[in-house]
Amino acid sequence: MTRLFNFSAGPAMLPTAVIKRAQQEMLDWNGSGMSVMEMSHRGKEYMSIASKAEQDLRDVMTIPDNYKVLFLQGGASLQFAMVPFNLLAGKQSADYINTGVWSKKAIAEAKRYCDVNIAADTSSNGFTTVPTQVELKLNPDAAYVHYTPNETIGGVEFDYIPETGDVPLVADMSSTILSRPIDVSKFGVIYAGAQKNIGPAGLAIVIIREDLLGNAPESTPAMLNYEIAASNGSMYNTPATYSWYMAGLVFEWIKEQGGLQAMGEINQRKAEKLYAVIDNSAFYANPVPKHNRSWMNVPFTLPDADLDADFLAGAAEKGLITLKGHRSVGGMRASIYNAMPEEGVDALVAYMEEFEKNQSL
Ligand SMILES: *Cc1c(COP(=O)(O)O)cnc(C)c1O
């Protein structure tokens, strides 16, 4: 068996220990004589799996009691619509901070339902920075403020949580959730697609402050109404049972690693190693100022795009795969989520140094 170091932005690597555990439990979960995939979502076995997963996530993230945790489908992209449906609450306008590809998609979707005030926009520098707090042009009457703490494609990450006063703050944390401790109480809504740092695709997690529930207009489709999801324990219809179970195994694994404090220390170290090779060479480049660099997605370019194919082929020979950058940025991108072992980053660093050296021979 060979497990490669897979730097995919998502679906991404899962911890090997988690996949092995799922393998052991595949045919017969806990003496039930059933695979998790075959269980009724309303049966006592599955209910125990679902509630343990929620409790473990609550423990890991220290989610306050006045927040609901929802396990939904439709990915992060459906949240681009669910947020305005549920949070406008009669208001006309919402604030959006535009820092890259994913912010732009959230904005395009919100424009179908409300006026979007762009509170800040970093497109003029190619989405390589994060606006500071004083640069945010916030509307005090906005229904909410939406931002993307980590832009998965640009590799740009906020180094602060925007202060929005009484206006609820909404964060698309798809590519940074669980990467380090965060103060959930600063947010109205946190949402994330699962396939980066949570589990397999097919699941989205929403963490919502309870006072924000129950404000969707009557015409809102039931499946898009947070209140209906919350009052039905995320089982208004059949949930993504297997993905939810797998997410639960990942939450347990994070606990075993020492929780988010420990994850954050490992992630910071992994990211610093990679940025150090880039910064210590005149060969590799990353355009993002140090304090706005993502710990999870590290884009970098070679001096000449003609070298990209060679770089990728040589990396694949060493078991380092899916390093090709997003077409909008070019070059390479190494996504180093929680499940990427530090040895994977070490192997990439060694390969980058070797590749650079071979060019000057
Ligand atoms: C991957 C990603 C998305 C899209 O997630 P889907 O689950 O595919 O809809 C949205 N936002 C961010 C920040 C992402 O990284």
The ligand as an ORCA input file, in Angstrom:
! r2SCAN-3c Opt
* xyz 0 1
  C     -13.779     24.988     -1.535
  C     -14.378     26.262     -1.102
  C     -15.725     26.589     -1.394
  C     -16.617     25.709     -2.211
  O     -16.989     24.592     -1.505
  P     -18.062     23.561     -2.101
  O     -18.263     22.656     -0.926
  O     -17.450     22.911     -3.285
  O     -19.287     24.319     -2.445
  C     -16.211     27.782     -0.912
  N     -15.445     28.616     -0.206
  C     -14.158     28.349      0.082
  C     -13.349     29.319      0.885
  C     -13.588     27.159     -0.362
  O     -12.304     26.886     -0.070
*
